Amino acid sequence: MAADRMSAGNGGALRVFDTPDQLARAAADWIVERAQSHGPRFALCLSGGTTPKRIYQLLGEAPRRDRIAWRETYFFWGDERFVPHADPRSNFRMACEALLRHVPVPPANIHAIPTGPARPADAAAAYETALKRFYGADSFDPSRPLFDLTLLGLGEDGHTASLFPGSPALAETGRWVVPVSGPDGLDRITLTYPALASSAAVAFLVTGRHKREALTRVRAGDAELPATRLQPNGTVSWFVDRDAAALAAVNGV
């Protein structure tokens, strides 16, 4: 069962589910509905993580799989670890194993973040070029979003994509894609705020009691957390499980 609430801060509809599986099924159905309502193409920006993985698996199975026009669906990623695509830590590999290899999406529709270049900066530049080619312009038009739907997670420290607290990437307003170093020291490639904000809809996917404090702070508008500072041009929805939402519910946000 889900309860819907509204909030200030990085608000939007807050949908609370009793279990992560209920969340995943509701989110998968919601994604199908959005895919069916957009044309002539549907651009979906993916997130890594355990919660999205289950959603991707559901999208790759009947009956949801049969309700999406895969040849009109285009895939992108919000961030990626700078590791080979075959590496178990790769967001691309996870999405392929959970979803892409199970659906008839043309390879040309899959726009993975490249990790083959020698330097993360070269990979970021190459991905920005690919995004601009798909978008058809070098700057964003607020009335014409890059993505139809962007899926995002929320870290315990309030990061989203690979936009971490204290990172110089938080101040980037020109580039669409930048290299960053994660708290674990691993190089990553991430979309910046301008690119992530250019979406008709953004959905945050949050599960687990370890996310409670971050969720409550973001929903309350705490600008110290990177996820709060993302202000999408389109709608924002939050799909959270009961464990993550406990403090948010208590505090009325």
C-alpha positions, 0 to 999 in steps of 0.5 A, spaced: 500 500 500 502 506 498 501 513 501 502 520 497 504 526 500 507 533 498 513 536 500 517 543 500 524 542 498 526 538 493 518 535 493 513 532 489 509 526 490 512 522 495 509 515 495 510 510 500 510 502 500 510 497 505 516 493 502 521 494 496 518 489 492 511 493 492 515 499 490 519 496 484 512 493 482 509 500 482 515 504 479 515 499 473 508 500 472 509 507 472 515 507 467 511 503 462 505 508 463 510 514 461 513 510 456 506 509 452 504 516 453 510 519 450 512 519 442 515 519 437 521 517 442 522 515 449 529 517 452 530 514 459 536 516 463 538 510 468 540 509 475 545 504 478 543 500 485 539 495 488 532 498 487 533 500 480 535 493 478 529 490 481 525 495 477 529 493 470 528 486 471 520 487 472 520 491 465 524 486 462 519 480 464 512 479 461 507 483 461 510 489 462 516 487 457 510 487 451 507 494 453 513 498 451 515 500 444 523 498 445 525 500 438 522 507 440 526 507 447 533 510 448 537 509 454 542 513 457 545 513 464 546 518 469 553 516 472 558 510 471 564 508 475 570 508 470 571 501 470 570 496 463 563 495 462 564 487 463 566 489 471 561 487 476 561 494 479 559 497 472 552 500 472 551 499 464 553 491 466 547 491 471 542 494 466 544 489 461 543 483 465 537 485 468 533 489 462 537 490 456 539 483 454 531 481 455 528 486 450 528 487 443 531 494 443 536 496 437 543 497 440 543 504 436 538 506 442 543 504 447 547 510 449 552 507 455 557 512 458 564 510 455 569 507 459 574 505 454 578 512 453 585 512 457 582 518 462 575 519 465 576 527 462 576 524 455 570 519 457 566 525 459 567 529 453 565 523 449 559 522 452 557 530 452 558 530 445 553 524 444 548 527 448 548 533 444 548 529 438 542 526 440 539 532 443 540 536 437 543 542 440 549 545 444 545 548 449 538 546 453 531 549 451 527 548 458 521 547 453 524 541 450 527 536 455 533 532 453 530 526 457 523 524 458 524 520 464 530 520 469 531 515 475 535 517 480 537 514 487 539 517 494 546 516 498 546 516 505 550 522 504 545 525 500 548 524 493 545 523 487 548 520 480 555 521 482 554 528 485 557 528 492 558 533 497 563 538 496 565 536 489 567 541 484 562 538 480 556 541 484 558 548 481 558 546 474 553 550 470 556 549 463 558 542 462 553 536 461 558 531 463 564 531 468 569 526 471 569 526 479 572 522 484 567 518 489 568 517 496 572 511 495 577 514 491 574 510 484 574 515 478 567 516 476 563 519 470 557 523 472 551 528 468 551 535 471 545 538 474 543 542 468 543 535 464 539 531 469 535 537 470 533 537 463 528 531 464 520 531 463 520 527 469 525 525 475 523 519 479 527 518 486 528 511 488 529 510 495 529 504 500 532 502 507 532 505 514 539 507 512 537 512 507 532 515 512 536 521 515 538 523 508 531 523 505 528 527 510 533 532 509 532 533 502 525 533 502 525 538 507 530 542 503 536 542 506 541 545 501 547 542 503 545 535 500 546 535 493 540 531 491 536 537 494 540 542 489 537 538 483 531 542 481 528 539 474 525 542 469 519 537 469 515 533 475 519 530 481 516 523 484 519 519 490 518 512 490 520 510 497 519 504 502 516 504 509 523 504 512 526 509 508 520 514 509 519 513 517 522 520 519 519 523 513 512 521 515 513 523 522 516 530 520 510 531 515 514 532 509 
